[in-house]
Amino acid sequence: MRQTGKGSEIVSGSADAPVTRRTANPVLGLQRQIGNRATREVLARVPATKDHGTVHVGKLPAIKILGGNADAWASGKDPYTVEITSKRGRHSAGLERLSRDGGKIPMLKVTTPIVDQSGQHLNFGRVELEFSNPRIADYTVDGNVETWRAVDFNKAHRTTISHMTGI
């Protein structure tokens, strides 16, 4: 038994006992246990979920984007409308009201992640799209998923924010 500042601690084992390393990253722990090839096979079975970003509509809570054409806007293409698919939530009643009323809102902001890999650097960042005075239109619901569009905006502003890290 060893005395510590907060009481007693029981220490057992011999000096020859192997030390088990613990890591905060579960993938590295799995890799140590089953090896590189088996870890790669396990990870290949896990479907990747793409993060499409979020959209802010006026004072409504942030809306997680499930699909639509925000990626096209982020990559430099300029479709005529912003099409969003999202999961129904606290924001849904407000979106439906905005679509039904047909009025314009001051700003709609879309944030989408970008991940670009080139050479020795990884480029992590996001694209922020701001649409001035859009109107929310064509709000529809199918089960727990909603689709809607932002139309008739005055201008669109695209800002790319990137963070470079060395490997």
DSSP file (Angstrom, degrees, kcal/mol; ACC not computed):
  #  RESIDUE AA STRUCTURE BP1 BP2  ACC     N-H-->O    O-->H-N    N-H-->O    O-->H-N    TCO  KAPPA ALPHA  PHI   PSI    X-CA   Y-CA   Z-CA
    1    1 A M              0   0    0      0, 0.0     2,-0.4     0, 0.0     9,-0.2   0.000 360.0 360.0 360.0 140.9    0.0    0.0    0.0
    2    2 A R  E     -A    9   0A   0      7,-2.7     7,-2.5     0, 0.0     2,-0.4  -0.963 360.0-128.7-123.5 139.3    1.2    3.5   -0.9
    3    3 A Q  E     -A    8   0A   0     -2,-0.4     2,-0.3     5,-0.2     5,-0.2  -0.688  29.1-179.0 -84.4 134.3    0.1    6.7    0.7
    4    4 A T  E >   -A    7   0A   0      3,-3.3     3,-1.5    -2,-0.4     5,-0.0  -0.772  44.8 -97.0-123.1 173.9   -1.0    9.5   -1.7
    5    5 A G  T 3  S+     0   0    0     -2,-0.3     3,-0.1     1,-0.3    -2,-0.0   0.733 123.6  44.1 -63.9 -22.4   -2.2   13.0   -1.0
    6    6 A K  T 3  S-     0   0    0      1,-0.3     2,-0.3     0, 0.0    -1,-0.3   0.215 126.9 -74.7-109.3  14.6   -5.8   11.9   -1.3
    7    7 A G  E <  S-A    4   0A   0     -3,-1.5    -3,-3.3     2,-0.0     2,-0.3  -0.939  76.6 -23.6 131.8-154.5   -5.6    8.7    0.8
    8    8 A S  E     -A    3   0A   0     -2,-0.3     2,-0.4    -5,-0.2    -5,-0.2  -0.707  45.7-163.9-101.0 149.2   -4.3    5.2    0.3
    9    9 A E  E     -A    2   0A   0     -7,-2.5    -7,-2.7    -2,-0.3     2,-0.5  -0.999  15.3-137.6-131.5 130.8   -3.7    3.5   -3.0
   10   10 A I        -     0   0    0     -2,-0.4     2,-0.5    -9,-0.2    -7,-0.0  -0.786  20.6-169.5 -90.4 125.7   -3.2   -0.3   -3.4
   11   11 A V        +     0   0    0     -2,-0.5     2,-0.3     2,-0.0    -2,-0.0  -0.967  12.4 167.1-117.1 125.6   -0.4   -1.1   -5.8
   12   12 A S        +     0   0    0     -2,-0.5     2,-0.1     2,-0.1    -2,-0.0  -0.834  25.8  68.1-131.4 171.2    0.0   -4.7   -7.0
   13   13 A G  S    S-     0   0    0     -2,-0.3     2,-0.2     3,-0.0    -2,-0.0  -0.299  71.2 -82.7 106.4 168.5    1.9   -6.6   -9.7
   14   14 A S    >   -     0   0    0     -2,-0.1     3,-1.1     1,-0.1    -2,-0.1  -0.592  33.4-110.0-106.1 169.6    5.6   -7.2  -10.3
   15   15 A A  T 3  S+     0   0    0      1,-0.2    -1,-0.1    -2,-0.2    -2,-0.0   0.732 117.4  58.1 -68.5 -22.2    8.2   -5.1  -12.0
   16   16 A D  T 3  S+     0   0    0      2,-0.1    -1,-0.2     3,-0.0     3,-0.1   0.508  77.9 115.9 -87.2  -5.1    8.2   -7.5  -14.9
   17   17 A A  S <  S-     0   0    0     -3,-1.1     2,-0.1     1,-0.1     0, 0.0  -0.407  74.4-108.7 -67.4 137.4    4.4   -7.1  -15.7
   18   18 A P        -     0   0    0      0, 0.0     2,-0.5     0, 0.0    -1,-0.1  -0.374  27.9-123.7 -67.1 144.7    3.8   -5.5  -19.1
   19   19 A V        -     0   0    0     -3,-0.1     2,-0.6    -2,-0.1    -3,-0.0  -0.779  19.0-142.0 -89.9 127.8    2.5   -2.0  -19.1
   20   20 A T        -     0   0    0     -2,-0.5     2,-0.4     2,-0.0    -1,-0.0  -0.805  13.6-144.5 -92.2 122.4   -0.8   -1.6  -21.0
   21   21 A R        -     0   0    0     -2,-0.6     2,-0.4     8,-0.0     0, 0.0  -0.678  11.2-157.8 -86.4 139.6   -1.0    1.7  -22.9
   22   22 A R        -     0   0    0     -2,-0.4     2,-0.4     2,-0.0     3,-0.0  -0.928   7.0-166.3-115.3 142.8   -4.3    3.4  -23.1
   23   23 A T        -     0   0    0     -2,-0.4     6,-0.1     2,-0.1    -2,-0.0  -0.935  27.8-137.0-127.9 151.1   -5.2    5.9  -25.8
   24   24 A A  S    S+     0   0    0     -2,-0.4    -1,-0.1     1,-0.1    -2,-0.0   0.685  90.0  80.9 -76.1 -17.6   -8.0    8.4  -26.1
   25   25 A N     >  -     0   0    0      1,-0.2     4,-1.7     2,-0.0     3,-0.2  -0.813  65.8-161.1 -94.3 113.6   -8.4    7.4  -29.7
   26   26 A P  H  > S+     0   0    0      0, 0.0     4,-2.2     0, 0.0    -1,-0.2   0.795  89.2  58.3 -65.8 -27.7  -10.5    4.1  -30.0
   27   27 A V  H  > S+     0   0    0      2,-0.2     4,-2.6     1,-0.2     5,-0.1   0.914 106.2  48.0 -68.2 -41.4   -9.3    3.4  -33.5
   28   28 A L  H  > S+     0   0    0     -3,-0.2     4,-2.2     2,-0.2    -1,-0.2   0.891 111.2  51.4 -65.1 -38.0   -5.6    3.4  -32.4
   29   29 A G  H  X S+     0   0    0     -4,-1.7     4,-1.6     2,-0.2    -2,-0.2   0.916 111.2  47.3 -62.8 -42.6   -6.6    1.1  -29.5
   30   30 A L  H  X S+     0   0    0     -4,-2.2     4,-2.9     1,-0.2     5,-0.5   0.906 109.5  54.2 -63.6 -41.9   -8.3   -1.3  -32.0
   31   31 A Q  H  X S+     0   0    0     -4,-2.6     4,-2.0     1,-0.2    -2,-0.2   0.892 107.7  49.9 -61.0 -40.8   -5.3   -1.1  -34.3
   32   32 A R  H  < S+     0   0    0     -4,-2.2    -1,-0.2     1,-0.2    -2,-0.2   0.856 115.5  44.3 -65.7 -34.1   -3.0   -2.2  -31.5
   33   33 A Q  H  < S+     0   0    0     -4,-1.6    -2,-0.2    -5,-0.2    -1,-0.2   0.908 130.9  16.5 -78.9 -42.6   -5.3   -5.1  -30.6
   34   34 A I  H  < S-     0   0    0     -4,-2.9     4,-0.4     1,-0.2    -3,-0.2   0.537 105.3-115.7-114.8  -7.4   -6.1   -6.5  -34.0
   35   35 A G     X  -     0   0    0     -4,-2.0     4,-1.9    -5,-0.5    -1,-0.2  -0.126  33.9 -69.5  96.4 167.7   -3.5   -5.1  -36.3
   36   36 A N  H  > S+     0   0    0      2,-0.2     4,-2.5     1,-0.2     5,-0.2   0.936 125.4  47.4 -63.9 -51.0   -3.5   -2.8  -39.3
   37   37 A R  H  > S+     0   0    0      1,-0.2     4,-2.0     2,-0.2    -1,-0.2   0.922 114.2  46.2 -62.2 -46.0   -5.2   -5.0  -41.9
   38   38 A A  H  > S+     0   0    0     -4,-0.4     4,-2.2     1,-0.2    -1,-0.2   0.883 112.3  51.6 -65.5 -37.4   -8.0   -6.1  -39.6
   39   39 A T  H  X S+     0   0    0     -4,-1.9     4,-2.7     1,-0.2     5,-0.2   0.920 108.6  51.1 -64.4 -42.6   -8.6   -2.5  -38.5
   40   40 A R  H  X S+     0   0    0     -4,-2.5     4,-1.9     1,-0.2    -2,-0.2   0.897 110.3  49.6 -60.6 -40.5   -8.8   -1.4  -42.1
   41   41 A E  H  X S+     0   0    0     -4,-2.0     4,-0.8     2,-0.2    -1,-0.2   0.893 111.2  48.9 -66.6 -39.5  -11.4   -4.1  -42.9
   42   42 A V  H >X S+     0   0    0     -4,-2.2     3,-0.9     1,-0.2     4,-0.6   0.937 112.6  47.3 -64.7 -46.1  -13.5   -3.0  -39.9
   43   43 A L  H >< S+     0   0    0     -4,-2.7     3,-0.8     1,-0.3    -1,-0.2   0.821 104.0  61.5 -66.5 -30.6  -13.4    0.6  -40.8
   44   44 A A  H 3< S+     0   0    0     -4,-1.9    -1,-0.3     1,-0.2    -2,-0.2   0.771 101.3  54.7 -66.6 -24.1  -14.3   -0.2  -44.4
   45   45 A R  H << S+     0   0    0     -3,-0.9    -1,-0.2    -4,-0.8    -2,-0.2   0.672  88.3  89.2 -81.6 -17.7  -17.6   -1.7  -43.2
   46   46 A V  S << S-     0   0    0     -3,-0.8     2,-0.2    -4,-0.6    -4,-0.0  -0.713  81.7-129.8 -84.8 117.3  -18.5    1.5  -41.3
   47   47 A P        -     0   0    0      0, 0.0     2,-0.3     0, 0.0    -2,-0.1  -0.452  20.0-127.3 -68.7 136.0  -20.5    3.8  -43.7
   48   48 A A        -     0   0    0     -2,-0.2     2,-0.5    -4,-0.1    -4,-0.0  -0.631  15.7-147.0 -81.3 137.6  -19.2    7.3  -43.7
   49   49 A T        -     0   0    0     -2,-0.3     2,-0.4     2,-0.0    -1,-0.0  -0.924  14.4-135.3-106.2 127.7  -21.7   10.1  -43.1
   50   50 A K        -     0   0    0     -2,-0.5     2,-0.8    16,-0.1     3,-0.0  -0.645   8.5-135.8 -85.5 134.2  -21.0   13.3  -45.0
   51   51 A D        -     0   0    0     -2,-0.4     3,-0.1     1,-0.1    15,-0.1  -0.807  20.9-178.1 -88.1 113.8  -21.4   16.5  -43.1
   52   52 A H        -     0   0    0     -2,-0.8     2,-0.2    13,-0.7    -1,-0.1   0.512  38.9-126.5 -91.3  -6.0  -23.3   18.9  -45.4
   53   53 A G        -     0   0    0     12,-0.2    12,-2.7    59,-0.2    -1,-0.3  -0.578  26.2 -70.3 100.4-161.7  -23.1   21.8  -42.9
   54   54 A T  E     -BC  64 111B   0     57,-2.2    57,-2.9    10,-0.2     2,-0.4  -0.901  27.1-147.4-135.6 162.0  -25.7   24.0  -41.4
   55   55 A V  E     -BC  63 110B   0      8,-2.3     8,-2.5    -2,-0.3     2,-0.5  -0.996   5.8-153.5-132.4 140.2  -28.0   26.8  -42.4
   56   56 A H  E     - C   0 109B   0     53,-3.2    53,-2.3    -2,-0.4     2,-0.6  -0.963   9.2-171.6-114.3 121.9  -29.1   29.8  -40.4
   57   57 A V  E >   - C   0 108B   0     -2,-0.5     3,-2.3     4,-0.3    51,-0.2  -0.925  55.1 -66.7-115.7 105.4  -32.5   31.3  -41.3
   58   58 A G  T 3  S-     0   0    0     49,-1.3    51,-0.1    -2,-0.6    47,-0.0  -0.263 110.6 -20.8  54.5-128.8  -33.2   34.6  -39.5
   59   59 A K  T 3  S+     0   0    0     -3,-0.1    -1,-0.3     2,-0.0     3,-0.1   0.324 105.8 117.8 -95.8   6.7  -33.6   33.9  -35.8
   60   60 A L  S <  S-     0   0    0     -3,-2.3    -3,-0.2     1,-0.1     3,-0.1  -0.353  76.9 -91.8 -69.8 154.5  -34.5   30.2  -36.2
   61   61 A P        -     0   0    0      0, 0.0    -4,-0.3     0, 0.0    -1,-0.1  -0.240  58.6 -77.8 -60.9 157.0  -32.1   27.7  -34.5
   62   62 A A        -     0   0    0     -6,-0.1     2,-0.5    -3,-0.1    -6,-0.2  -0.290  48.2-143.7 -56.7 139.5  -29.3   26.4  -36.7
   63   63 A I  E     -B   55   0B   0     -8,-2.5    -8,-2.3    -3,-0.1     2,-0.4  -0.942   6.8-133.9-113.9 124.4  -30.5   23.7  -39.1
   64   64 A K  E     -B   54   0B   0     -2,-0.5    23,-0.6   -10,-0.2     2,-0.4  -0.644  24.2-130.7 -77.7 127.5  -28.3   20.7  -40.0
   65   65 A I  E     +F   86   0C   0    -12,-2.7   -13,-0.7    -2,-0.4    21,-0.2  -0.657  27.6 177.6 -83.6 128.6  -28.3   20.2  -43.7
   66   66 A L  E     -     0   0C   0     19,-3.4     2,-0.3    -2,-0.4    20,-0.2   0.707  65.7 -35.9 -96.8 -27.9  -29.0   16.6  -44.9
   67   67 A G  E    S+F   85   0C   0     18,-1.6    18,-2.3   -15,-0.1     2,-0.3  -0.956  75.4 107.8-174.0-173.4  -28.8   17.3  -48.7
   68   68 A G  E    S-F   84   0C   0     -2,-0.3    16,-0.2    16,-0.3     3,-0.2  -0.895  81.2 -52.7 121.9-153.3  -29.6   19.8  -51.4
   69   69 A N  S  > S+     0   0    0     14,-2.0     4,-1.7    -2,-0.3     3,-0.2   0.129  90.8 110.8-115.3  21.4  -27.4   22.0  -53.5
   70   70 A A  H  > S+     0   0    0     13,-0.4     4,-2.6     1,-0.2     5,-0.2   0.863  78.8  57.8 -61.4 -35.0  -25.3   23.8  -50.9
   71   71 A D  H  > S+     0   0    0      2,-0.2     4,-1.9     1,-0.2    -1,-0.2   0.881 103.6  52.2 -62.4 -37.9  -22.2   21.8  -52.0
   72   72 A A  H  4>S+     0   0    0     -3,-0.2     5,-2.0     2,-0.2     4,-0.3   0.919 110.9  46.9 -64.4 -43.1  -22.7   23.2  -55.5
   73   73 A W  H ><5S+     0   0    0     -4,-1.7     3,-1.4     1,-0.2    -2,-0.2   0.920 111.7  51.7 -62.1 -43.4  -22.8   26.8  -54.2
   74   74 A A  H 3<5S+     0   0    0     -4,-2.6    -1,-0.2     1,-0.3    -2,-0.2   0.830 105.9  54.8 -64.4 -32.6  -19.7   26.1  -52.0
   75   75 A S  T 3<5S-     0   0    0     -4,-1.9    -1,-0.3    -5,-0.2    -2,-0.2   0.420 127.0 -94.4 -85.8   3.6  -17.7   24.7  -55.0
   76   76 A G  T < 5S+     0   0    0     -3,-1.4     2,-0.2     1,-0.4    -3,-0.2   0.340  85.1 125.6 105.9  -7.2  -18.3   27.9  -57.0
   77   77 A K      < -     0   0    0     -5,-2.0    -1,-0.4    -6,-0.2    -2,-0.1  -0.602  48.5-149.1 -80.8 148.5  -21.3   27.0  -59.1
   78   78 A D        -     0   0    0     -2,-0.2    -5,-0.1    -3,-0.1    -1,-0.0  -0.714  14.5-174.6-123.3  81.4  -24.2   29.4  -58.8
   79   79 A P        -     0   0    0      0, 0.0   -10,-0.0     0, 0.0     3,-0.0  -0.222  37.5-112.7 -62.6 166.5  -27.6   27.7  -59.2
   80   80 A Y  S    S+     0   0    0     72,-0.0     2,-0.3    71,-0.0    72,-0.2   0.769  95.1  28.5 -76.3 -24.6  -30.5   30.1  -59.2
   81   81 A T  S    S-     0   0    0     70,-0.1     2,-0.6    71,-0.1    70,-0.2  -0.874  76.8-119.9-131.1 163.6  -31.9   28.9  -55.9
   82   82 A V  E     - G   0 150C   0     68,-2.2    68,-2.4    -2,-0.3     2,-0.5  -0.937  30.2-163.7-103.0 120.2  -30.7   27.3  -52.7
   83   83 A E  E     - G   0 149C   0     -2,-0.6   -14,-2.0    66,-0.2   -13,-0.4  -0.916   8.8-175.5-109.7 129.1  -32.2   23.9  -52.1
   84   84 A I  E     -FG  68 148C   0     64,-2.7    64,-2.1    -2,-0.5     2,-0.4  -0.973  16.8-167.2-128.7 136.1  -32.0   22.4  -48.7
   85   85 A T  E     +FG  67 147C   0    -18,-2.3   -19,-3.4    -2,-0.4   -18,-1.6  -0.991  27.2 160.1-115.5 130.3  -33.1   19.0  -47.3
   86   86 A S  E     -FG  65 146C   0     60,-2.6    60,-3.2    -2,-0.4     2,-0.3  -0.923  42.2 -96.4-144.9 166.6  -33.1   18.9  -43.5
   87   87 A K  E     - G   0 145C   0    -23,-0.6    58,-0.2    -2,-0.3   -23,-0.1  -0.678  49.1-102.6 -85.7 140.0  -34.6   16.9  -40.6
   88   88 A R        +     0   0    0     56,-2.7     2,-0.2    -2,-0.3    -1,-0.1  -0.313  62.7 132.0 -60.9 144.9  -37.7   18.3  -39.0
   89   89 A G    >   -     0   0    0     -3,-0.0     3,-1.4   -26,-0.0     4,-0.4  -0.822  69.3 -42.7-165.6-156.6  -37.0   20.0  -35.7
   90   90 A R  T 3  S+     0   0    0      1,-0.3     4,-0.4    -2,-0.2     3,-0.3   0.758 129.5  55.3 -62.0 -25.2  -37.7   23.1  -33.6
   91   91 A H  T 3> S+     0   0    0      1,-0.2     4,-2.1     2,-0.1     3,-0.3   0.645  83.8  87.7 -81.1 -16.7  -37.1   25.3  -36.6
   92   92 A S  H <> S+     0   0    0     -3,-1.4     4,-2.7     1,-0.3     5,-0.2   0.860  84.3  50.8 -60.6 -44.0  -39.8   23.6  -38.8
   93   93 A A  H  > S+     0   0    0     -4,-0.4     4,-2.2    -3,-0.3    -1,-0.3   0.899 111.8  49.8 -61.7 -39.1  -42.8   25.6  -37.8
   94   94 A G  H  > S+     0   0    0     -4,-0.4     4,-2.5    -3,-0.3    -2,-0.2   0.900 110.9  48.7 -65.9 -41.3  -40.9   28.8  -38.5
   95   95 A L  H  X S+     0   0    0     -4,-2.1     4,-2.4     2,-0.2    -2,-0.2   0.923 111.3  49.9 -62.9 -44.3  -39.8   27.6  -41.9
   96   96 A E  H  X S+     0   0    0     -4,-2.7     4,-2.4     1,-0.2    -2,-0.2   0.910 111.6  48.8 -61.5 -42.0  -43.3   26.6  -42.9
   97   97 A R  H  X S+     0   0    0     -4,-2.2     4,-2.9    -5,-0.2     5,-0.2   0.923 110.8  50.0 -63.9 -44.8  -44.6   30.0  -41.8
   98   98 A L  H  X S+     0   0    0     -4,-2.5     4,-1.8     1,-0.2     5,-0.3   0.890 112.5  47.6 -61.2 -39.6  -42.0   31.8  -43.8
   99   99 A S  H  < S+     0   0    0     -4,-2.4    39,-0.2     2,-0.2    -1,-0.2   0.911 114.4  45.9 -67.6 -42.5  -42.8   29.8  -46.9
  100  100 A R  H  < S+     0   0    0     -4,-2.4    -2,-0.2    -5,-0.2    -1,-0.2   0.896 114.0  47.7 -67.6 -41.5  -46.5   30.3  -46.5
  101  101 A D  H  < S-     0   0    0     -4,-2.9    -1,-0.2    -5,-0.2    -2,-0.2   0.821  91.6-149.4 -73.3 -31.2  -46.2   34.1  -45.8
  102  102 A G     <  +     0   0    0     -4,-1.8    -3,-0.1    34,-0.3    -4,-0.1   0.563  44.0 141.4  77.0   7.7  -43.8   34.6  -48.8
  103  103 A G        -     0   0    0     -5,-0.3    33,-0.6     1,-0.1     2,-0.2  -0.375  52.3-108.3 -81.0 163.2  -42.0   37.6  -47.2
  104  104 A K  B     -H  135   0C   0     31,-0.2    31,-0.2    -2,-0.1    -1,-0.1  -0.601  22.8-146.7 -89.4 151.2  -38.3   38.2  -47.4
  105  105 A I        -     0   0    0     29,-2.7    28,-0.1    -2,-0.2     3,-0.1  -0.850  22.2-119.5-112.1 153.7  -35.8   37.7  -44.6
  106  106 A P  S    S-     0   0    0      0, 0.0    27,-2.3     0, 0.0     2,-0.3   0.892  86.1  -0.7 -61.7 -41.3  -32.7   39.9  -44.2
  107  107 A M  E     - D   0 132B   0     25,-0.2   -49,-1.3    26,-0.1     2,-0.4  -0.999  47.6-163.7-154.6 143.3  -30.1   37.1  -44.4
  108  108 A L  E     -CD  57 131B   0     23,-1.8    23,-2.8    -2,-0.3     2,-0.5  -1.000  19.3-163.9-125.7 127.6  -29.7   33.3  -44.9
  109  109 A K  E     -CD  56 130B   0    -53,-2.3   -53,-3.2    -2,-0.4     2,-0.4  -0.959   5.6-170.8-121.0 125.4  -26.3   31.9  -44.0
  110  110 A V  E     -CD  55 129B   0     19,-2.8    19,-3.3    -2,-0.5     2,-0.5  -0.940   1.9-168.0-112.8 132.7  -25.1   28.5  -45.1
  111  111 A T  E     +CD  54 128B   0    -57,-2.9   -57,-2.2    -2,-0.4    17,-0.2  -0.982   9.5 177.5-122.1 120.5  -21.8   27.0  -43.7
  112  112 A T  E     - D   0 127B   0     15,-2.5    15,-3.2    -2,-0.5   -59,-0.2  -0.960  25.8-122.5-122.6 140.5  -20.4   23.9  -45.4
  113  113 A P  E     - D   0 126B   0      0, 0.0     2,-0.4     0, 0.0    13,-0.3  -0.461  21.4-161.3 -77.6 151.9  -17.2   22.1  -44.5
  114  114 A I  E     - D   0 125B   0     11,-2.6    11,-2.0    47,-0.2     2,-0.4  -0.994   8.0-174.6-128.6 141.8  -14.4   21.5  -47.1
  115  115 A V  E     + D   0 124B   0     -2,-0.4     2,-0.4     9,-0.2     9,-0.2  -0.966   8.9 176.8-134.8 118.1  -11.6   19.0  -46.8
  116  116 A D  E     - D   0 123B   0      7,-2.3     7,-2.8    -2,-0.4     2,-0.5  -0.981  12.0-160.3-125.7 131.5   -8.9   19.1  -49.5
  117  117 A Q  E     + D   0 122B   0     -2,-0.4     2,-0.3     5,-0.2     5,-0.2  -0.950  22.1 154.7-116.5 123.4   -5.9   16.9  -49.5
  118  118 A S  E >   - D   0 121B   0      3,-1.7     3,-1.9    -2,-0.5    -2,-0.1  -0.956  55.9 -46.3-149.1 128.5   -2.8   17.8  -51.5
  119  119 A G  T 3  S-     0   0    0     -2,-0.3    -1,-0.0     1,-0.3     0, 0.0  -0.232 116.3 -17.5  57.3-131.6    0.8   17.0  -51.1
  120  120 A Q  T 3  S+     0   0    0     -3,-0.1    47,-1.3     2,-0.0     2,-0.3   0.397 122.7  74.1 -89.2   1.3    2.2   17.3  -47.6
  121  121 A H  E <   -DE 118 166B   0     -3,-1.9    -3,-1.7    45,-0.2     2,-0.5  -0.878  63.7-147.1-120.9 148.7   -0.6   19.4  -46.3
  122  122 A L  E     -DE 117 165B   0     43,-1.8    43,-1.6    -2,-0.3     2,-0.7  -0.953  15.0-151.3-107.6 131.9   -4.2   18.9  -45.3
  123  123 A N  E     +DE 116 164B   0     -7,-2.8    -7,-2.3    -2,-0.5     2,-0.4  -0.887  18.0 179.3-107.3 103.7   -6.5   21.8  -45.9
  124  124 A F  E     +DE 115 163B   0     39,-2.4    39,-3.3    -2,-0.7     2,-0.3  -0.854  25.1 110.5-102.7 138.8   -9.4   21.9  -43.5
  125  125 A G  E     -DE 114 162B   0    -11,-2.0   -11,-2.6    -2,-0.4     2,-0.3  -0.954  48.4-110.2-175.6-162.9  -11.9   24.6  -43.7
  126  126 A R  E     -DE 113 161B   0     35,-2.8    35,-3.2    -2,-0.3     2,-0.5  -0.975  14.5-131.1-149.9 159.8  -15.4   25.8  -44.5
  127  127 A V  E     -DE 112 160B   0    -15,-3.2   -15,-2.5    -2,-0.3     2,-0.5  -0.977  19.2-158.1-115.3 127.9  -17.3   27.8  -47.0
  128  128 A E  E     -DE 111 159B   0     31,-3.2    31,-2.6    -2,-0.5     2,-0.5  -0.931   7.6-168.7-108.0 126.4  -19.7   30.4  -45.7
  129  129 A L  E     -DE 110 158B   0    -19,-3.3   -19,-2.8    -2,-0.5     2,-0.5  -0.960   1.3-167.8-116.3 127.2  -22.4   31.5  -48.1
  130  130 A E  E     -DE 109 157B   0     27,-2.6    27,-2.6    -2,-0.5     2,-0.5  -0.970   1.6-165.5-119.0 127.2  -24.5   34.6  -47.3
  131  131 A F  E     -DE 108 156B   0    -23,-2.8   -23,-1.8    -2,-0.5     2,-0.4  -0.951  15.6-139.9-113.9 121.8  -27.7   35.3  -49.3
  132  132 A S  E    S-DE 107 155B   0     23,-2.4    22,-2.8    -2,-0.5    23,-0.5  -0.674  72.6 -12.5 -88.0 131.0  -29.2   38.8  -48.9
  133  133 A N  S    S+     0   0    0    -27,-2.3    -1,-0.2    -2,-0.4   -26,-0.1   0.855  83.6 172.5  53.2  48.6  -33.0   39.2  -48.7
  134  134 A P        -     0   0    0      0, 0.0   -29,-2.7     0, 0.0     2,-0.4  -0.375  26.7-135.9 -80.5 166.4  -34.1   35.7  -49.7
  135  135 A R  E     -HI 104 151C   0     16,-2.6    16,-2.9   -31,-0.2     2,-0.4  -0.976  16.6-129.1-117.7 135.1  -37.6   34.4  -49.6
  136  136 A I  E     + I   0 150C   0    -33,-0.6     2,-0.3    -2,-0.4   -34,-0.3  -0.727  39.6 172.1 -84.8 130.9  -38.3   30.8  -48.3
  137  137 A A  E     + I   0 149C   0     12,-2.9    12,-2.5    -2,-0.4   -38,-0.1  -0.918  41.9  21.4-138.8 160.8  -40.4   28.8  -50.8
  138  138 A D  E     -     0   0C   0     -2,-0.3     2,-0.4   -39,-0.2    -1,-0.1   0.821  64.4-176.6  55.7  42.5  -41.8   25.4  -51.5
  139  139 A Y  E     +     0   0C   0    -44,-0.1     2,-0.3   -43,-0.1     9,-0.2  -0.587  10.4 168.0 -71.2 122.5  -41.6   24.0  -47.9
  140  140 A T  E     - I   0 147C   0      7,-2.6     7,-2.3    -2,-0.4     2,-0.4  -0.957  22.8-148.6-135.1 155.7  -42.7   20.3  -48.0
  141  141 A V  E     - I   0 146C   0     -2,-0.3     2,-0.4     5,-0.2     5,-0.2  -0.981  11.8-179.1-127.0 136.3  -42.5   17.5  -45.5
  142  142 A D  E >   - I   0 145C   0      3,-3.1     3,-1.6    -2,-0.4     2,-0.5  -0.869  69.7 -55.9-132.5  99.5  -42.1   13.8  -46.1
  143  143 A G  T 3  S-     0   0    0     -2,-0.4     0, 0.0     1,-0.2     0, 0.0  -0.576 121.4 -17.3  68.5-116.9  -42.1   11.9  -42.8
  144  144 A N  T 3  S+     0   0    0     -2,-0.5   -56,-2.7    -3,-0.1     2,-0.4   0.262 122.8  86.4-104.0   9.3  -39.3   13.4  -40.7
  145  145 A V  E <   -GI  87 142C   0     -3,-1.6    -3,-3.1   -58,-0.2     2,-0.4  -0.915  56.8-165.7-116.0 137.5  -37.5   15.1  -43.6
  146  146 A E  E     -GI  86 141C   0    -60,-3.2   -60,-2.6    -2,-0.4     2,-0.4  -0.912   2.7-163.0-120.0 147.9  -38.3   18.5  -45.0
  147  147 A T  E     +GI  85 140C   0     -7,-2.3    -7,-2.6    -2,-0.4     2,-0.3  -0.975  19.6 153.7-127.7 146.4  -37.3   20.2  -48.2
  148  148 A W  E     -G   84   0C   0    -64,-2.1   -64,-2.7    -2,-0.4     2,-0.3  -0.969  26.6-133.7-161.5 167.6  -37.4   23.9  -49.0
  149  149 A R  E     -GI  83 137C   0    -12,-2.5   -12,-2.9    -2,-0.3     2,-0.5  -0.945   7.6-141.8-131.8 151.4  -35.8   26.5  -51.1
  150  150 A A  E     +GI  82 136C   0    -68,-2.4   -68,-2.2    -2,-0.3     2,-0.2  -0.976  39.0 167.2-108.4 123.2  -34.4   30.0  -50.7
  151  151 A V  E     + I   0 135C   0    -16,-2.9   -16,-2.6    -2,-0.5   -70,-0.1  -0.780  41.9  33.7-131.6 170.4  -35.3   32.1  -53.8
  152  152 A D  S    S+     0   0    0     -2,-0.2     2,-0.1   -72,-0.2    -1,-0.1   0.777  71.1 164.9  56.0  34.6  -35.3   35.7  -55.1
  153  153 A F        -     0   0    0     -3,-0.1   -20,-0.2     1,-0.1    -1,-0.2  -0.494  39.9-135.1 -81.6 155.1  -32.3   36.8  -53.1
  154  154 A N  S    S-     0   0    0    -22,-2.8     2,-0.3     1,-0.3   -21,-0.1   0.913  77.5 -12.6 -75.4 -45.0  -30.5   40.1  -54.0
  155  155 A K  E     -E  132   0B   0    -23,-0.5   -23,-2.4     2,-0.0     2,-0.4  -0.987  55.0-138.0-154.3 160.5  -26.9   38.8  -53.9
  156  156 A A  E     -E  131   0B   0     -2,-0.3     2,-0.5   -25,-0.2   -25,-0.2  -0.984  14.7-164.1-122.9 134.5  -24.8   35.8  -52.7
  157  157 A H  E     -E  130   0B   0    -27,-2.6   -27,-2.6    -2,-0.4     2,-0.5  -0.980   4.2-161.6-121.9 127.6  -21.5   36.2  -51.0
  158  158 A R  E     -E  129   0B   0     -2,-0.5     2,-0.4   -29,-0.2   -29,-0.2  -0.925   8.1-178.4-112.4 128.6  -19.0   33.3  -50.7
  159  159 A T  E     -E  128   0B   0    -31,-2.6   -31,-3.2    -2,-0.5     2,-0.5  -0.994  11.4-156.5-126.1 126.5  -16.2   33.2  -48.2
  160  160 A T  E     -E  127   0B   0     -2,-0.4     2,-0.5   -33,-0.2   -33,-0.2  -0.899   8.7-171.2-103.4 127.1  -13.7   30.3  -48.0
  161  161 A I  E     +E  126   0B   0    -35,-3.2   -35,-2.8    -2,-0.5     2,-0.3  -0.975  10.8 178.3-118.4 121.0  -11.9   29.8  -44.7
  162  162 A S  E     -E  125   0B   0     -2,-0.5     2,-0.4   -37,-0.3   -37,-0.3  -0.906  20.1-156.8-127.7 155.3   -9.1   27.3  -44.6
  163  163 A H  E     -E  124   0B   0    -39,-3.3   -39,-2.4    -2,-0.3     2,-0.4  -0.994  14.8-151.0-129.2 120.5   -6.6   26.0  -42.0
  164  164 A M  E     +E  123   0B   0     -2,-0.4     2,-0.4   -41,-0.2   -41,-0.2  -0.778  15.5 179.3 -96.2 135.8   -3.4   24.4  -43.2
  165  165 A T  E     -E  122   0B   0    -43,-1.6   -43,-1.8    -2,-0.4     2,-0.2  -0.992  22.1-130.0-131.3 142.8   -1.6   21.8  -41.1
  166  166 A G  E      E  121   0B   0     -2,-0.4   -45,-0.2   -45,-0.2   -46,-0.0  -0.581 360.0 360.0 -88.2 154.2    1.6   20.0  -41.9
  167  167 A I              0   0    0    -47,-1.3    -1,-0.1    -2,-0.2   -46,-0.1   0.388 360.0 360.0-103.1 360.0    1.9   16.2  -41.7
